[in-house]
Amino acid sequence: MFSKKPAPEARNTAKPMATGNGTFSVIGSDVTIKGDIVASADLHVDGRIEGDIACASLVQGESSVIVGTITTETARLSGTINGSISARDLTVLRTARIEGDVQYDALTIEQGAEVEGRFSHRVSSKAADTAAGNTPKPTGDDEPRLTLAS
């Protein structure tokens, strides 16, 4: 007489977060990874990583800890890092604590950020061509930029 229809199965309708590079991978605050990470996608890290990271773009959360080398095109860092960093466009937020050398093309540092290490501007393609005897066309993009954020 009375019948109960089974509840329909919940469907996962969540879509992956997309950026210009396609996908965006998230490492949650409850995750610890011991090993190297290589990603063609953008990466958001809130957890702990003990290993080297190579990715297109890196966003680091305030509570995140990375122990290893970071190689990326763009990085926005706000957690703790113990290792060297190489980035084309680097932003170091006020909550960041970095222990290691930093190589960059463009650099922004907020007041309050702590860095124990050496900063060095990466050799641009223009400087490398000039050293090799080639004379590249001026683009205006090869000059180092340093921005101090308040």
Secondary structure, DSSP 4 states (H G I P E B T S, - for coil): ----PPPPPPP--PPPP--TTS-EEEE-TT-EEES-EE-SSEEEE-SEEES-EEEEEEEE-TT-EEES-EEEEEEEE-SEEES-EEEEEEEE-TT-EEES-EEEEEEEEETT-EEES-EEEPPPHHHHHHHTT--PPP-S--S-EEEEE-
